Amino acid sequence: MFDRGNLGPIILCTVAVRRCEEAVAVYQKTFGLSPAGGGVVSPALASAWGAPAMAGRRYAVAKPESGEPGWLRFVETDIPDAYRPLASTGWAAIEILVAHTPSVRQRVASAPFKVIGEPHGLRSYPEIIAMQAIGPNGEVLYLTNVPAKGGRHDLPNVRSFVDRVFIAVLGVPDYDATLAAYKQRFGLKQVSDHARGTNFIGETYGIAAPEWPLRMGTLQLSGQSVIQVDEYTKGAGPRPTAPGSIPAGYSITSMIVPSLDPHRRDLVGPVVNPGEPPYNGRAMGVWRAPGGELIELVEAGN
């Protein structure tokens, strides 16, 4: 089912929320995502995350109409008052493939999202139309239409009105060290490296005085997925996190690896084999990257 590359595709993005059922209802109504399971976090999964306080917390999973890997999981937790979107390092934004960005903008207008970037062509590739919004629990979404075989990256073709997560945006305190760590561990190819725009810099998002130039780079993953690495200012600290919990906002990214064996000694907790989708019994362990972000490494299996 999955490419046998060293990392990818993105199969799941986890968002910390106050009430998971409400989150699923919003995403179902606004984006047409379908419920794909749920329940309570097991002690084993909480231990794998290195977050024992998460055991017994409710969660729910939602998938796009296409069914393609790149789903969303909403997990109930305590969100610290100090959390502000785009103001701390860690997983910064979930980029989702959509069929027509202006139509998605119309859907978002009547939903509990705050638009922070109207639909626009990217400076580096004007045919790619993107918009940005903040969800009801402080999660940041990039909603992007990509023309077939567009750009320098290997990207998927859209298969439903709102489709899969295909890019994970990462805010980092040390840009060069982060890129080096991912390249060394997973053998990833860096596709781009250029100056960041100023779209999301300002007191609204918790970063008042940027140091320029800040950089942005992309790493190509297997399975037509990408990690976008955004350099953050020196004043941006780690993600606020309640004791024993997962980070606020966009918390964890789950990706496929051919084998856990090269990573076992660096995991934050035990290896587990969750039976529910999208794991389906495959072995999973969590790696904390040098920038503090959590990645569920899920074995490809047969």
C-alpha positions as CSV (number, residue, x, y, z in Angstrom):
1,M,0.0,0.0,0.0
2,F,2.8,2.4,0.9
3,D,6.0,3.5,-0.9
4,R,9.0,1.9,0.7
5,G,10.9,5.2,1.1
6,N,12.5,6.2,4.3
7,L,9.6,8.4,5.6
8,G,6.1,9.1,4.3
9,P,3.3,9.5,3.5
10,I,1.7,11.5,6.2
11,I,-1.2,9.3,7.4
12,L,-2.6,11.2,10.4
13,C,-2.3,14.6,12.1
14,T,-3.4,14.9,15.7
15,V,-5.0,18.1,17.0
16,A,-5.6,18.9,20.7
17,V,-9.2,20.0,21.3
18,R,-11.6,20.7,24.1
19,R,-14.4,18.4,22.9
20,C,-13.6,15.9,20.1
21,E,-17.2,15.3,19.1
22,E,-17.7,19.0,18.4
23,A,-14.5,19.2,16.4
24,V,-15.6,16.3,14.2
25,A,-19.0,17.9,13.6
26,V,-17.4,21.2,12.5
27,Y,-15.0,19.4,10.1
28,Q,-17.8,17.2,8.8
29,K,-20.1,20.2,8.1
30,T,-17.4,22.5,6.7
31,F,-15.1,20.2,4.8
32,G,-17.2,17.0,4.2
33,L,-14.9,14.8,6.3
34,S,-16.4,11.6,7.6
35,P,-16.1,10.0,11.1
36,A,-13.6,7.2,11.0
37,G,-13.5,5.9,14.5
38,G,-12.9,7.0,18.0
39,G,-12.9,6.1,21.7
40,V,-10.6,6.7,24.6
41,V,-6.8,6.9,24.5
42,S,-5.4,3.6,25.9
43,P,-2.7,3.7,28.6
44,A,-0.4,2.0,26.1
45,L,-0.9,4.7,23.5
46,A,-0.5,7.5,26.1
47,S,2.7,5.8,27.2
48,A,4.0,5.7,23.6
49,W,3.4,9.4,23.3
50,G,5.3,10.0,26.6
51,A,2.1,11.6,27.8
52,P,0.6,9.5,30.7
53,A,-2.1,12.1,31.5
54,M,-3.7,11.4,28.1
55,A,-4.8,7.9,29.1
56,G,-8.6,7.8,29.2
57,R,-9.1,11.0,27.2
58,R,-11.6,10.9,24.4
59,Y,-10.5,11.0,20.7
60,A,-12.2,10.9,17.3
61,V,-10.8,10.4,13.8
62,A,-12.1,12.0,10.6
63,K,-11.1,11.1,7.0
64,P,-11.7,12.8,3.6
65,E,-14.3,11.5,1.1
66,S,-11.4,10.2,-1.0
67,G,-10.3,7.9,1.9
68,E,-6.6,8.7,1.0
69,P,-4.1,8.6,3.9
70,G,-3.7,12.0,5.6
71,W,-6.6,11.9,8.2
72,L,-7.2,14.1,11.2
73,R,-7.5,12.9,14.8
74,F,-9.0,15.1,17.5
75,V,-7.9,14.3,21.1
76,E,-9.4,16.0,24.2
77,T,-6.9,17.6,26.5
78,D,-6.4,20.7,28.6
79,I,-5.2,23.6,26.4
80,P,-3.0,26.0,28.3
81,D,-4.0,29.7,28.3
82,A,-0.5,30.6,27.0
83,Y,-1.1,28.8,23.7
84,R,-1.3,31.1,20.6
85,P,-1.3,29.8,17.1
86,L,1.9,30.3,15.1
87,A,3.7,31.7,18.2
88,S,5.7,28.6,19.3
89,T,7.9,26.0,17.8
90,G,6.7,22.6,16.8
91,W,4.1,21.4,14.3
92,A,2.7,24.7,13.1
93,A,0.1,24.1,10.4
94,I,-1.7,21.2,8.6
95,E,-1.8,21.7,4.8
96,I,-4.8,20.0,3.2
97,L,-5.4,19.4,-0.5
98,V,-8.7,20.9,-1.8
99,A,-10.4,20.9,-5.2
100,H,-11.2,24.7,-5.4
101,T,-9.8,27.1,-2.8
102,P,-12.4,29.9,-3.4
103,S,-15.2,27.4,-2.8
104,V,-13.6,26.2,0.4
105,R,-13.3,29.9,1.4
106,Q,-17.1,30.2,1.1
107,R,-17.6,27.2,3.4
108,V,-15.3,28.6,6.0
109,A,-17.1,31.9,6.0
110,S,-20.0,30.4,7.9
111,A,-17.9,28.2,10.2
112,P,-16.0,28.9,13.4
113,F,-12.7,29.5,11.6
114,K,-10.7,32.7,11.5
115,V,-9.3,33.4,8.0
116,I,-5.8,34.7,8.2
117,G,-4.9,34.4,4.6
118,E,-7.4,34.9,1.7
119,P,-7.1,32.6,-1.4
120,H,-4.0,33.6,-3.3
121,G,-1.5,32.3,-5.8
122,L,1.9,31.4,-4.2
123,R,4.7,33.7,-5.0
124,S,6.9,30.7,-6.1
125,Y,4.2,29.0,-8.1
126,P,1.1,31.3,-8.9
127,E,-1.0,28.4,-10.2
128,I,-1.1,26.9,-6.7
129,I,-3.9,28.6,-4.9
130,A,-3.8,28.6,-1.1
131,M,-5.6,30.1,1.9
132,Q,-5.0,29.9,5.6
133,A,-7.3,29.7,8.6
134,I,-7.3,29.1,12.4
135,G,-9.7,26.5,13.7
136,P,-11.9,26.6,16.8
137,N,-9.2,25.0,19.0
138,G,-6.3,27.0,17.7
139,E,-5.2,24.6,15.0
140,V,-3.8,26.3,11.8
141,L,-4.9,25.0,8.4
142,Y,-3.5,25.7,5.0
143,L,-6.1,24.9,2.4
144,T,-4.5,24.5,-1.0
145,N,-5.4,23.6,-4.6
146,V,-2.5,22.1,-6.6
147,P,-2.6,21.8,-10.4
148,A,-1.8,18.3,-11.8
149,K,1.9,17.7,-11.8
150,G,2.6,21.3,-10.6
151,G,5.8,22.5,-9.2
152,R,9.1,20.8,-8.2
153,H,7.6,18.6,-5.5
154,D,5.9,15.2,-6.0
155,L,2.3,16.1,-4.9
156,P,-1.0,14.2,-5.1
157,N,-3.9,14.9,-7.4
158,V,-7.1,15.9,-5.6
159,R,-9.7,13.2,-5.4
160,S,-12.5,14.9,-3.3
161,F,-13.7,18.5,-2.5
162,V,-11.5,18.5,0.6
163,D,-8.9,15.8,0.4
164,R,-6.0,14.5,2.4
165,V,-3.3,16.2,4.5
166,F,-0.3,16.4,2.2
167,I,2.1,18.9,3.9
168,A,3.1,19.2,7.5
169,V,4.4,22.7,8.4
170,L,7.0,22.8,11.1
171,G,8.2,25.8,13.1
172,V,11.8,25.4,14.3
173,P,14.2,27.2,16.6
174,D,17.3,26.0,14.6
175,Y,16.6,25.8,10.9
176,D,19.9,24.2,9.7
177,A,20.0,21.7,12.6
178,T,16.5,20.6,11.8
179,L,17.1,20.0,8.1
180,A,20.3,18.1,8.9
181,A,18.6,15.9,11.4
182,Y,15.8,14.9,9.1
183,K,18.2,14.3,6.2
184,Q,20.5,12.2,8.3
185,R,17.8,10.1,9.9
186,F,15.5,9.5,6.9
187,G,17.7,10.3,3.9
188,L,15.2,13.0,2.7
189,K,15.8,15.3,-0.3
190,Q,15.5,19.0,0.3
191,V,13.6,20.6,-2.6
192,S,13.5,24.3,-1.7
193,D,15.3,26.9,0.4
194,H,14.3,30.5,0.3
195,A,13.2,33.5,2.4
196,R,9.9,33.3,4.3
197,G,7.1,35.7,3.6
198,T,5.8,38.0,6.3
199,N,2.2,36.7,6.2
200,F,1.9,35.4,9.7
201,I,4.4,37.6,11.6
202,G,2.9,40.1,14.1
203,E,1.5,40.5,17.6
204,T,-1.7,38.7,16.6
205,Y,0.2,35.5,16.3
206,G,2.6,36.1,19.2
207,I,5.7,37.1,17.3
208,A,6.2,40.8,17.5
209,A,9.7,41.5,16.3
210,P,11.0,39.1,13.7
211,E,14.7,38.9,12.9
212,W,15.2,38.9,9.1
213,P,15.9,37.1,7.0
214,L,14.0,34.0,8.2
215,R,14.1,31.0,5.9
216,M,11.8,28.3,4.7
217,G,12.7,24.9,3.2
218,T,10.8,21.8,2.1
219,L,11.7,18.1,2.4
220,Q,10.1,15.6,0.0
221,L,8.6,12.6,1.7
222,S,7.5,9.3,0.1
223,G,3.8,9.0,-0.8
224,Q,3.5,12.5,-2.3
225,S,3.8,14.2,1.1
226,V,6.1,17.1,2.2
227,I,7.5,18.6,5.4
228,Q,7.7,22.4,5.2
229,V,10.3,23.7,7.6
230,D,9.8,27.4,8.8
231,E,12.5,29.2,10.6
232,Y,11.1,31.0,13.7
233,T,12.4,33.9,15.6
234,K,14.7,33.5,18.6
235,G,11.9,34.7,20.8
236,A,9.6,31.8,19.9
237,G,9.6,29.2,22.6
238,P,8.4,25.6,22.8
239,R,4.7,24.7,22.5
240,P,2.7,25.2,25.7
241,T,1.8,21.7,27.0
242,A,-0.3,20.7,30.1
243,P,1.7,18.4,32.4
244,G,1.7,14.8,31.1
245,S,-0.3,15.8,28.0
246,I,0.3,16.3,24.3
247,P,1.2,19.8,23.0
248,A,-1.6,22.3,22.3
249,G,-2.8,22.9,18.8
250,Y,-1.4,20.7,16.0
251,S,0.3,18.1,18.3
252,I,1.6,15.1,16.5
253,T,2.3,13.9,12.9
254,S,2.0,10.2,12.0
255,M,4.1,9.0,9.1
256,I,5.0,5.7,7.6
257,V,8.5,4.2,7.9
258,P,9.8,0.9,6.3
259,S,10.9,-0.3,9.8
260,L,11.1,0.9,13.3
261,D,14.4,-0.9,13.9
262,P,16.7,2.1,13.1
263,H,14.7,4.3,15.5
264,R,13.9,2.1,18.5
265,R,16.6,3.4,20.8
266,D,15.4,7.0,20.3
267,L,11.7,6.6,21.0
268,V,10.0,8.5,23.9
269,G,8.0,5.4,24.9
270,P,7.3,1.8,24.1
271,V,6.3,0.4,20.7
272,V,2.6,-0.3,20.4
273,N,0.4,-2.0,17.9
274,P,-2.9,-0.1,17.8
275,G,-5.7,-2.0,16.2
276,E,-7.8,0.9,15.0
277,P,-7.5,2.7,11.7
278,P,-5.2,4.0,10.3
279,Y,-2.7,1.9,12.2
280,N,-4.5,-1.4,11.6
281,G,-2.3,-3.3,14.0
282,R,1.0,-2.0,12.6
283,A,3.9,-1.3,15.0
284,M,4.2,2.4,16.0
285,G,6.7,4.3,18.1
286,V,7.1,8.1,18.8
287,W,10.3,10.0,18.0
288,R,10.8,13.5,19.5
289,A,12.8,15.4,16.9
290,P,15.5,17.9,17.9
291,G,13.0,20.8,17.7
292,G,10.7,19.1,20.2
293,E,8.0,18.0,17.7
294,L,6.5,14.5,18.0
295,I,6.3,12.1,15.1
296,E,4.5,8.8,15.2
297,L,6.6,6.4,13.1
298,V,4.3,3.7,11.8
299,E,5.7,0.6,10.2
300,A,4.6,0.0,6.6
301,G,3.7,-3.6,7.2
302,N,2.6,-5.8,4.3
